[in-house]
Amino acid sequence: MSLEIRAICINDNNKPKEIHPERWISFDKQYHITHVYYHPNQGIQGVELKEVKLTEEDHPYESYRLDRFGILKEDIEKFKELMKLCTDLNDFDINKLIEQEIVEYL
């Protein structure tokens, strides 16, 4: 099963110089999250998007920071399901991550 979660970019500031402008996100634009990652070295959650993909050229960046996106309120439960499906998060308290990182977008 493949889930795609609607998300609105709420922060496109401070684009890392390593990321090509064509692969950067735009404020207030809707995207679809397809995977959620936890980056233990940085202590942040990242997401993969359907519409734009980071490549090896964007190294060291592999995903977009989750806190750059607001999740539509009606999609929060669906987003929790996606997080459960992402095996990288198996050892983490998903509800705690959601409390810390998820911004509801109304």
Secondary structure, DSSP 8 states (H G I E B T S, - for coil): ----EEEEE----S--TTS-GGG---TT-EEEEEEEEEETTTTEEEEEESS----GGGTT--SEEGGGEEEEGGGHHHHHHHHHH-GGGTTS-HHHHHHHH-EEE-
